[in-house]
Amino acid sequence: MLVRFPVIVLLLLNSKMDGCIRTAQRILDHMDPSVRPCDDFYRFACGKFLRTAVIQDDKVENGVFVEVDDALSKLLKNMLLENSSPTEPHLYKSMKQLFSICLDEKKINDRGVSHAVSRLQAAGGWPVLGNWSEIGWNFQDTEIKLRNLLIGGGSLFSISVIVDFKNTSRHVIGVDQAELGLAREILIKGQSDPLVQAYYSYMVDIAVMYGAERRLAEVKLNDSLLLEIELAKITKPKEGRRNPNRMYNPYELQKLMEDIGWINWKALLKGIMPASVSPRENENIIVKEVDYLKKLEKLLQKHSNEAIANYMMWKAANGMVSMLTNQMRERQIKYLNVVYGLATREPRWKECIGTASSLPLALSSMYVKKYFDETSKNVALDMISMIRDEVIQDIDELDWMDEQTKKKAKYKVSRMVPHVGYPDELMNIKKIEDFYEGLTINNDNYFEALMDLARWQHEYKYRLLREDVNKTDWRTHGSVTDVNAFYNHVENSIQFPAGILQHPFFSAQGPEYVNYARIGFIIGHEITHGFDDKGSRFDFRGNLKEWWDKESKEKFTKKKKCIIDQYNNFKDNQTQLNLNGVITQGENIADIGGFKLAYRAYKRRADRLPKPEPVLPNLEQYSNDQLFMLNMANVWCSIVGTDAMKMRIITAVHSPAEFRVNGVLKNFPEFSKAFQCGPTDLMNPKKKCSIW
């Protein structure tokens, strides 16, 4: 032991030095020192990358998240292509077989689309194909058939199993507005909009590939498009869906039958639920958009049954395109090119990684056993603890919140549950096989294999309806190959999957100012979601409940408005569009608060270190505070195609990367202090916004 110990220390030191060199090189490769940090910090940190990076044809952006996702996908590919050993668990073999039959494009192409058409026929037929009769047809029976055939549902309104917002110990039925084929914000512009025209052209071409006569398809699907445009107009926009109290409209089944009686809810639920689960007389149902359902009745009365059937079957047919021939999928890419600027399909093996991800617990189990660095979990947990302590101290220092609300806010932080890396159960193959009990996957036919998976998922979803909610359930937190992080309002939990706990976001041997600036910012961001415009409405148990003092709530609303107004005034130069400060407010609040928390936690951590951390090689001219901010910005360096950027600004809840950096730092006084920004510098506005 005495001989080996120095060797281990040397290896750790070398590993840390290698990590510093790699991090420094990444920063140098991305930054543009000719830009003044106080003029535009994002371009100072990312300018060289913005000039030299290219977007691959099968993507709409390039940046760290794409890079890490690509690297992780390659690991998953190699894992799934490995030959199975005789002792390999059967579930792993089934997943590899699913991946294999997905790769067999020739077999998929040779089979054509007749099996998909048969499912449409079994659901009542798609009028545009000429195999439909109006006699006895109604949308409710069609909805039931589509859901039971596993090829549709939700085209007029969605039905799912959700956690009750106000009693998070139970599952209930959730009913919501329609899931549209194109963003609401685009559809409401009408048929003259170029993107709506592209959508219509795509609809017609896909219908023809299913066997429709083109001229008939053009006429009939035009009626369907008009119906979908009208549907879009009665849906609630994102700006109006940020208050969960407004969307909490609880009913028992009988009361729903009385209030919205044009739908036979009892028959509908009985029809779509598996045989093992049937609706109860007092079944609890939460309707998120009551007005939508009332308007939907009048809207459907204006349209013919044929137009409604064509619309419902179009949604089902479109949902199957990715499972079918290359010809169909190429046409889909052509459409996505118009909407998002996506030039080509991604390699087939990447699509098949997505298919294998339909077994998330099995795939995650294989991944963490083979690739995950266990030391990352403990280091990340320590960082979470430090940042959570900082939140509590930050709340204590707030001058706008009353003491009683502070006490409740601090208690909510203390009860926030972290899920880091992966749940231990992923190491127990018996538990995973028990979870997938009853799932048998066709090992020869891709389409049928996907239907087998969909059937099992459908039954599992409705079984949950009769289970109490377990907020620490490993099954809920067992999908860990995501390059992302999450806050769950109804659990009051944060999740940092194995997929994001890797370079360049995180290194177990990295300097503190690197880790806290990168993964620490993400940790602070997710914790702050517990106190954004939505999260602040949920208590420590995750229940939707008012726990704020009235005056404190009013001050919070005023501070929130500062952020909304500020981001509304940010303009993206690439698209010449202003951001939407309302739909992005939750993420902006989390960004501004999360970065402050990560920085303060780092400073406290740095004060405890026995000696100052070394600066990164070839970046010695920067202080550790400056390097902290450079490291934060570095992981957000990205380029996005113009079409995709337009769609993001119009529809996405996250601000573009430039504003996730500059927007945060403009509101952070310590930034201007670190870089000595003057009172007239663009990055140092006089009016700053912050909440936490």
N, C-alpha and C positions, 0 to 999 in steps of 0.2 A: 504493500500500500504506500509506503514512504517513497518508493521508487516511482510509482505511477502518478502520484499526485501532481508533481510539477509538470508532467507531460500533459495531464488533463488541463491544468491551468494554461499551459502554453497553447493548447488547441483552442481553448475558449478565447484567449487573447487574439490569436490569429483569426478566429472566426469573427470576432468583433471588428478587427481591423479590416478584414475583407468586406464586411458589411458597410463600414464607413467609406471605404474606397468606392464601392458600388453605388452607394447613396450619393456621394459627392459627384461622381461622374454623371449620374442621372441629372442632377441639378444643373451642372455645367452644360450638359448637352441640350437642356431645355431653355435656359435663361438667355436674356438679351440685356447685357449690362449697359448698353447704350441708352436704354429707356430709364428715366428717372423713376425710382420706386414711388415717389410722392406724386407723380403724374398718373401712372397707370401700373399698379403693382402686378396685375395679372400678366401684362406684356413684359414687364421686367423679369418675372419668374418663368414665363412660358413663351416669350417672343420667338426664340429660335425654333422651338417645336412648332409653333403656329406657321412659320415660314416654310419649314422643310418637311413636315409630316404629310403623309398622303393617306387617303381613305381607300381601303381595299374595295374592289367592286362588289363584294358580297356583304358590305357593311355600309352604314350611313354615318359612322363616326370613327374616330381614332383617339385613343387615350388610354389611361391606366386601367380603367375598368375593362375595356376591350382586351387589352394586353393580358391581364390576369385571367380573364374568362377564357381566352384562347389557350393559354398555357394549361389551365385546369382541364379544358376540354380534351387536350391532347393526352393528358394523364388518364382521363376516363376512357378515351379511345384505346390506349395501349392496354389498359386493364381489361376492357371488354373483349379485346381480340386475343388475349392469352388463352391458350388451350386449357381446358378444364382438367383438373386432376380427378382420379377416381373418388377421392374423399371430399371433393368440393361440395358444399351444400347444394341441394337440388334447386333452391331458389336462385342462387347465383348462376347456375347452369341455364335456368329458364330465362334469366335476364340476358345472358350472352346470346342465347338462341333468338330472343326477340330482336336484339341488335343485329344479328346475322341476317334474319329474314327481311329486316328493314333495308339492309344494304343491297339486297337482290332486286335491283331496279328492273332487270329484264323480266323477271317473273311477274312483277307488279304491272309492268307495261303490257305484257302478253295477255294478262287477265282482262284488261280493259276496264269498263265501267258498268258492265251489266249487273254485277252484284250490288252496286250502289243504287242503280235504277230500281232494282227489285225492292230495296228497302223503302225508297220513295213511294213505290207502288203500294207496298204493304201499309204505308201510313195514309193511304187514301189517294195517292197519285198527284203528280205535278201537272196542272192543266196545260202548261206550255209544251209538255211532251205528248199531249193528246190522249193521256190515259186517265182521265178524270171525269167524274159525273157529279153534277150539283145535287142530284136527288139524295136526300138524307144527309148531305154534308153540313157540318158545323165546325167552327174553329176549335171548340173545346174537345171534341172527340179526336180531332187531328193533333192537338197539343198532347193529349194522352198517348196517342200512338207514336208520335215522334220521340217522346221521352222514353217510352218503353222499348222502342227500336234503337235508342241510344244515338240518334242522329240529329237531334234538335231540341227545341224547347227554348222559351225565353224570347221569342221573336216579338211577342206582343206585351208580355210582362214576365218578369223572372220570379221563380219560386226556388227557395233554397232552405237549408237548415242553418240557423245562425244561433249565436249566444244572445240571450235576452239582455239588452243594454242595462236594464234597471234591476235585473235579478240574475247576475252572471253565474249563478250556480246551475242554471238550467238552459237547455236548448229549446228553441221554438222554430216555427215556420216563419220565414221572412219573405215578404212579397214586395217587389220593387218594379220600377219602370223598365221599359224595353231595353234590350241590349242591341244597339244599332250596328249596321254593317260599315258605316263610315261615321267619323266624328260628328256629333250633333252640331258643333260650331260650323262645320262645312255644309252639312245637309240643309240647314235652315236657309242657306243662301239661294237654294233653288236650282232648277235644272240648267240654268245658264252658267253656273259656276264650272270652271274647267275640271276641277276635281270630281264634282258630281257627274259631269259628262264622262269622265274616265271610269267612274264606278259603274255607270249604266252600260258603257261599252263592254266592260268586263263581265257584267251580268249576262249580257246577250251572248257573248262568245262562250262562256262556260255552259250556258244552257244548250247552245248548239253542239258542244262537245258531249253533252249528255244525250243528244239525239233530237233536239228541237229543230224545227224548220226556222231558218233565220228570220224571215219576214214576220212570221207569227210571233217569234220571240221578241222582236223589236216592238211590236204593238202591245203585247200582253205585259212585258216586263216594264214598259213605260208606265203602265197603270200601277204596277207594284212599286216602282220608284216614287211615284206621286204619293202613294200611301205611306212609304217610309219617310218621305220629307214631312208629311203631316204629323207622323208619329214624333219625329224629331222636334217639331214645333211645340208639342204638348209636353215634352219631357222637361224636367227641371234642369236648368244649367248648373254647372259646377259651383258657380258663385252662390247659388241658393241652397246648396247641399252641404254646407259646412257646419250647420247647427244640428247636432244629433237629437236634440229635444224636439225640433220640428218634425223630424223623421221617425219619431217614436209614437206610433199610433196603434196601441194594442187592441186586439179583438179576441173574443172567443168565437169559435166557428159559427155558432148559430147567429150571433150578432153581426158577423160579417155577411152572412147569407141575407140578413135583413137590410143592412145598409148599402151593400153593393151586390144586389140580388141578380143582376143580369148575368153573373157568372155563378154556376152551380158549384160552389167551392167544395162542398162535401163530395160530390161525384168526381170532381177534378182531382182532389187530393187522394181519394181512394184509388182512382185510376192510375196515378203516377207513383204511388208508394209501392214498395215491394210487398209481397204477400205476408212477410213476417211482421210488417208494421202497417197498421191501418189507422185512419184518423179517428180521434175520439170526439165525442159530442161537445166536449169543452176544450177542444184543441186550441192552444194558444198561438195566435198569429200576429205578427207585427207587420203592418203595412207602412212602408216608408213614404209612399207618395199617393195619398188618398185622392187628391184632385186629379192626378194623372188617370187613375182608373175610371173616374167619373167622366172625364173628357174622352177616354178611349171608347166608352160605350157609344157616344154620339159620333165619334169619328168612324167607327166600323159600320154604323148604320148608313153612312154616306157612300160606302164602297160595296161593290158586288162581292159575293162569296168567291167568285173566280179570282178577283184581284187579291183578296185576302189569302186564298189558298196558294196562289202564285208567289206571294211574298213569303209566307211561312215555309214553303218548299224551297224557295231560293235560299233562304237562310240555312236550311238543312243541307242542301246540295253544296253550298259554299263551304260549309263546315267539313265536308268530306274531301275537298279538293286536295289537301296536303297528303291524303292517304292513297291517292290514285295516280294517274299516269304522268309521265314527264311532260306531255303536251299541256295538260291542265296546269301543272305547277309552273311551267314556263310562262303561261298566260297570266298566272297570278303574279309572278315576278314583274312582268311587263306593267301590270297595274300598280304594283307597289313602287315601281320606278317613278311613275308619275306622281304618286302621293308623297313618297319619302326620298326619292332619288336612289333607290336600291337598284344597282345595275345588273347584278347576277344573283342566282341562288347560291347559298352557302354550300360547301361540299356536302355530299350526301351523308358522309359519316357524322357530320355535325348535326344534321337533321335527326339522325338516328340516336345521337346522344340525347336529344330531346325526348325521343320515344322511350329510351331506357329510363329517363327521369320520371316516367309515369309510374315507376316503382321506386319512389324516392328513398324509402328506408333501406331497401336492399342496396341501391347504388351508393348511398351514403355510408353504409356499413362497410362495403368493399373499399371505398375510398379512404376512410379514416384508418382502417387497419393497415393499409398499404403505404399511405403517404403523410398522414398528419403528424406533425411534431408535437409531442405531448407537452414539452416545456412551454409552448405558446399559451396553453390554457391557463397555467398558473400565473404567468406574467400578465396576461390580459385581465384575469380576475383581480390581481393586485391593482392594476390601473383603474379598473371600475370602482374599486373600493376608495381609491384616492379621489377620483372625480366625484363620486357620490358624497364623500365628506365635504368636498368643495361646494357642492350644491347646497348642502345644509347650512354651511357658513354663509354662503351668498344670500340665502333666504333671510338669515338672521340680520344681514346688513341692509336689506331693502328698506327704503324710507317711505314707500308708498303703500305698504301692506300692513294691516292691523295685526296685532299679536296673536289673536285667536286663529286667523287664517294662516299665519306663518306656522303655527304649531301643527295645523292639519297638513300643510304643504310638506313640512319636514317629515312628518309621519308617513306621508305617501312615498317620499323618497326612500325612507328606511325600509318600507315594505316592497319596494320594487325588486322583482326577482330577475337575476341575470341567468341567461342560458348561453354558455360559452363553449365554442368548439363543437361538441357533440354530446348527446346523452349517453351515459354508460351502457344503456341497454343495447346500443348499436353493436357492442362487442359480443352480445349474446345471440347467436344465430337462432336458437330455439325460440326466443321471444319474437324475433322478426318473422320466422316461419309461422308462428301462432297468429301473428297479426294478419298475415296474408292467407290464413286458412280459408278454404273454399274457392281460392283463385286458381283456375286452370287455364293456361294460356295455350292457344293453338300454336304448335311449334312449326307449322309449315306454311301458313297463309297469313300474310301481314295484316290485311284488312280485318279478318276474323280475330286475329290476336288482339288488335286494338279494341274490337267490340267486346271481347272477353274482359279486357281491362276496364272498359267503360261500365260494363254490367256490374263488376265487383265494386267499383267506386260508387256507383249509384246506390247499391244496396248498403254499403258501408255508411254513406252519408245519412241515409234515413234511419239506420240503426242508432246513430248518435242521438236522434230525437228522443229516444227512451233512456238515454244515459245522462247522469249528472255530469256537469262540466268539471273536469280535472285540470286546473290551470297550470299544473306542472307536468302534465301528461307527456311522456317521452315521445309518443307518436306525433304529437303536435309540433314538437321541436326537433324532430329527427331528420328533416331534410336539410343537409348541411353543406351541399355543394354549391350553394348560391354565393356569388361575389356581391354580397349586400349585407345590410344589418337592418334590424326591425325594432319598433316599439309596438306593443299590443295594448290598446286602451283597456279592453275588457279583462285582461289578465294583470295589468300593471306590471308588465315584464319587458325586458330588453333581450334581444337575441343577436349574438355575433357568431355566425356559423364558421365552421372550419375553412370554408371557401375564401373568406376575407382576411383570415388571420395568417397572412403570408406577405412576402415582399411584393411590392414596395409599400404596402399599407402598414406592415408590421414586421418586426424582427425581434425575437426573444433576446438576441445579443446586441441590439441596436442602442445607440445613445438615447437618453431619455428625451432630449429635445426633438429627436426624430420621431420616436414612437408616440409621444404625447401630441405632437403636431399633426400626425397622420391618423392613426387608429384612435388616439385620444380625442381628437376632434369629432370623429364619428361616434365614439362612445358618448361624449357630451351632447352631441346632436340628438341621439336616440333618447337619452335621459330627459332632455329638454322637451321632447315631444309629449312627455307626460304633463306639460304645463303650457302647451301652445293653445291656439284658439279652440281646438277640439279636446285635447287631452286634459285641459284645465276643467272640463265639465265632468270628469270621471273621478271618483274618490279612490282611496287607497285599495279598496277591494276590486276596483274596476267597474263599479256601478255608476251609471249616469245619475248624478245626484248633485244638487246645489250645495256646495260646502264653503262658499266664499261669503265674506261680509259684503254687504251691498256697496259700501263706499270703495272698498278695495277692488271690487269687480269693475266699478266705473273707471277707476284709475287704470286698471289693466286694459280696458277697452280703449281708453285714450292713448295709451302707449302702443297698443296694437295698431291703431289708426296711423300713428307716425310711420310705422314700418310699411303698412299698406300703401300710404301715399308716396313714400320714398321709392319703393320698388315700382309703383305705377309710372314714375317719372324716369326710370332707367330705360334707355333705348338701345336695342341691339343694332349695331352698325351693319352687320351682315344682311339682315332682313329689313331694316328700317322699321321694325315693329317695337312698340313699347311693351314691357312686361305687364302681366296681369297680377297686380299686387294682392288681389283678393284670393284667387285660387292658389297662389304660391305662399300665402301668409304663414301657414303652418310650418313649411320647410324653412322659410326665411327666419322665423322666430327661433327655430331649432338651430339653424346655422349660427346666428348671431350669439345666442346664449351658449351653445355648445362649444364654440371656439373660445369664448371667454373662460368657461369652466376648465377646458383643457389647458389653457395657458396658465391659469392660476394654480391648477393642480401641479403642473410642471414646475412652476416657481417654488412651490412648497417642497416638492420632491428634490429639486436641485439644492435647496438650502440644507437638506439632510445628507447630501453626499459628502464623503470625507474630503474630496477635492473637486475642483471644477472639471467638468467633462471636456475632453479635447475637442477642438473645432475640426470640421471636416477638411481633409487634405485639399489644397488649392483653393480653399474658401476661407483662409485665415483672416482675411480683411473684414469678415463679418462677425459680429458678436453672436453669442448663443441665442439671444432674443431675436436677432435678425434672421438667424438660421432657422429658428422655430417657425417664423412666418414664411420663409422661403420653402420649407418642407411642407407646410400646409398647402401652399399654392401649387407646389409641384405635382401632387397627386390629382389635381383638378385640371391640369393642362390637357386640353382636348380640342379637336376640330370636328365640326359637324357639318354635313352637307346642307346647303341652303334650304332645300325642300323639307328636309327633316327638321331643321331648326325652326322653320315657320310653324310646322305642326306642333312642335314642343312648346313654343311660346303661346300658341293658341289653346293648347289642351293640357299641357303637363303641369303637375303640382310643384315640380322643382324649377328653380330659376336656372338659366344657362350657367355653365361653369364660370365664365368671366365674372358674373355677378355673385356667385357663391364665394368668390375670393374678394373682389373689390367691394362688394356690398357689405361683407362682414367687416373688412378692415377699415372702411370709411367710418364705421360706427364704433371703432375700437381705439380709444385714446392712446393706449400703450403702443399701437403701431406707429402713430405720428411721433411719439417720443423716441421710439427705437430708431427710426429713420430720419429724425430731425426735420419733419415736414413743417413748413411754415403755415401761417393762418390763411394764405391765399391758394395753397396747393389743392389740387383736385381731390386728392385722397384724404384731405383733412377738412371736410365741411364743418362749418360752424355748428349747424344743427345735426346732432347725432341721435339715433334711435336705439333704444335698448329696453328690454323688459327684465331679463334675468341677469 
